[in-house]
Amino acid sequence: MRGENSGVSLSYWQDVRQRFFANKISIIGLLILVILVILAIFGPIVSRYSSDELTADILVGPFQNGHWLGTDDLGRDIFTRVTDGIRLSLTVALIVTLISVLVGVSLGGIAGYFGGWVDNLISRFIDTWQVIPFVLIGFAVISVFGSSFWIVVLALVLTGWYSTTRLFRASVMQVKSLDYVEAARASGVKTSRIILRHIGPNAIPPIIVVLAFTIAGSILSESVYAFLGVGFREPTPSLGVMISGSRNYLTDKPFVFFIPGSVLVLLTLSIVLIGDGLRDALDPKMRGSK
Amino acid sequence: MFLVVWAATTLMFALFFVIPGDPISLKSGEKSIPPEILKNIEAKYGLDQPVIVQYGRFWKNLFKGDLGYSYKNEQSVNVILGDGLSTSARLLFWAAVTQLLIAFTVGLVSAIRRGSLGDRIATIFTVGVQGIPVFVSGLLAQYFFGVLPFQMNWDWLNFFKPWPTEWTFGVIPIEGWRGIVLPAIVVALVDAAFIARMLRSSLLEVLRADYIRTAFAKGLSPRRVWLHHALRNALIPVVTVYGTSIIAIFGVAVQTEKVFSLPGMGSTIADAALLQDSPVVLGLAIVVIAFGAFINLIVDLSYALIDPRIKVENRQVS
């Protein structure tokens, strides 16, 4: 927050921080996420293998032959693959979320601020898009273009853009109708200045929450596409790919499934918990409460 | 609503037919084919025509109830659809039953006994389920209710059984009911948790209303107040989210069918998408979209049943 909105808004953000850190469950989420991020960053440094390196140790259990978490059916080191998988998941999710939020802020902002036929057009388009189940969009995109990194990103943006757009639209419309915006308009402030200075900052809190849920959603969708064979494919170290490949060993070598499976769950769950905590902390109605 | 379905279908058509993507190599198996033969094949499927002509023919066939033919093996999409639909419909039916059971039990109990141990467990469960991908919970279910009981020789706990083959009344299996349990629960779980949460917060909101206090003050039994006064009013927002969540159930069903190797619509579409067999994907997608829109319409109409204050003609049905 910048100097000119100090006073009220500074204490608002302090209040938000206090309430967020008072929430034990979100702190647990934050801790798990931090650990996973550290693993993702330092995994390749501490590991002696690379994620697509084939070794002679086929399906050995954890802590055997120098493989901390064992190896998969091709003798690849699971620890290395999992840490690379976390990094891939997070990278994809962050890029997708960034693009989705940019699209959402611009389209939703335009629709919400100007209203009228622009709003109508954008809203009807969203209505249409919503009727299509998300996997179908992914199927269509990926079956037509194949599966490179950026195509997976495109498919995920196409499944995620409308919720950010819809939310930002609603948020802008709500803030727009507030009295102080009327007052700014009445005193002759330019439209661009109203959008950037008066509406923008106040429409941000809901975006932060959506940010968290979009990241979690993108990680989930990416793994779903990979599992179904329409996202990343072997030998890419995606958690979904690893889980998909582990299905044949569920009976004899369950760790091949449980390790990437639990990492994926911890990753999405930690972000969902943080998002939940943020939602409660940012809600002005809950202000002052614990 | 029809406008939305039309637009969504057109969008799907555009995704598959306007974007470059060539179904012919599927038949030829990636070999290079002489240009004359290529032309013949294109003419056979009408792919040499302008997009707008293809689009017109697509709708003409659709109105005749013809969804087209697979590029891969010339099989009619209608037949492929019929095969997958029965499995998916049964799966969804049992999932819906399970979902309502779980959602209402969990939602009601955690609202009535707010702050109790049960409520706290329910909250953890409902948040936790959001972070678990469906295919992971499917595999977990297979492990804990299939692999593990098998290894331990606990046959009573083994629910990892084949999907039943014979049914009475369309949905009741003649034998092997255990085969339905896991897939149905896995499909149901995500939305059940979501609905339970909505129901809980909606109920807690309603409970603060004056008429609830009045009803208790009149000396009505708590059971009557809960079920007649509170639940009915709390249902309205829940029904709203139900309409939008029903579309997402398709994604859930695809993963479940894949995990449990069920020959349903979802796994059929997924396999066809991998092969770039566009007529099959498009044909099945239309059915899925129309079905989703139909359920949404029913949900919209049911507002009037739950809440007589809402008149149907005043609502925009979309």
Interface residues (C-beta under 8 A of the other chain):
Chain A: I25 R124 D127 T128 W129 Q130 V131 I132 P133 F134 V135 L136 I137 F139 A140 V141 I142 S143 V144 F145 A216 L220 S223 V224 F227 L228 G229 V230 G240 I243 S244 R247 L250 T251 P254 F257 G261 L264 V265 T268 L269 S270 I271 V272 L273 D276
Chain B: V4 V5 A7 A8 L11 M12 L15 F16 I19 P20 G21 V127 G128 Q130 G131 I132 P133 V134 F135 V136 L139 L140 Q142 Y143 V147 F150 Q151 T244 I247 A248 F250 G251 V254 Q255 K258 V259 G266 I269 A270 A273 L274 L275 Q276 S278 V281 A285 V288 I289 G292 A293 N296 S318
